[in-house]
């Protein structure tokens, strides 16, 4: 029997951050917190570009949907999903 595993972003996340430019499949235990334009992402993007990472210009604009931790574990991580303007 072939069982298909379901993959969810942020599964059992205990800390840190996941940033995505595309919609993600999230578990119900990861809660929406707010919509934000985090300053640290602009700075981090600039830094990554200085290391020759290819970062699309579009992600400099828009906002991010912020989701917090996985409440099924004692986690405090966050998932940021970019939303174009």
C-alpha positions in Angstrom: 0.0 0.0 0.0 1.4 3.4 -1.0 0.7 6.1 1.6 1.1 9.6 0.5 2.6 11.9 3.1 1.2 15.4 3.4 3.8 18.2 3.7 3.0 21.4 5.5 5.2 24.4 5.9 6.2 25.1 9.5 5.4 21.6 10.7 6.5 21.2 14.4 8.4 24.6 14.1 9.9 25.5 17.5 11.7 28.7 16.4 13.1 30.6 13.5 11.3 31.9 10.4 10.2 30.6 7.1 9.7 33.2 4.3 7.9 32.3 1.1 7.2 34.2 -2.1 4.4 31.8 -3.0 1.3 30.6 -1.1 2.0 27.7 1.3 0.0 24.9 2.7 -0.1 25.4 6.5 -1.4 23.2 9.3 -4.4 24.4 11.3 -2.1 24.7 14.4 -0.3 27.6 12.7 -2.3 30.8 13.4 -2.5 34.0 11.3 -1.2 36.9 13.4 -1.2 40.0 11.1 -0.3 41.5 7.8 3.0 43.4 8.0 6.0 44.8 6.0 8.9 43.6 8.1 11.9 45.9 8.0 14.3 43.1 8.6 13.3 41.5 5.3 14.4 44.5 3.3 17.7 44.5 5.1 18.1 40.7 4.7 17.2 40.9 1.0 19.8 43.6 0.4 22.4 41.4 2.2 21.5 38.3 0.2 21.8 40.2 -3.0 25.3 41.3 -2.0 26.1 37.6 -1.9 24.8 37.2 -5.5 21.5 35.5 -4.5 18.8 36.2 -7.1 16.0 37.9 -5.3 13.1 39.3 -7.4 12.6 43.1 -7.2 8.8 42.5 -6.7 9.3 41.2 -3.1 10.6 44.6 -2.1 7.0 45.8 -2.4 3.9 44.2 -1.0 3.2 42.9 2.4 3.6 39.6 4.2 0.9 37.5 5.9 2.5 36.6 9.3 1.6 33.3 10.9 2.9 32.2 14.3 4.4 29.0 15.6 3.0 25.5 15.6 0.7 25.3 18.7 1.0 21.5 18.7 4.5 21.8 20.0 5.9 24.6 22.4 7.1 26.6 19.4 7.5 30.3 18.7 8.5 30.2 15.0 6.9 32.3 12.3 5.9 31.9 8.7 5.9 34.9 6.4 4.0 34.6 3.1 4.5 37.4 0.6 1.4 39.1 -0.8 1.8 41.4 -3.9 0.2 44.9 -3.9 
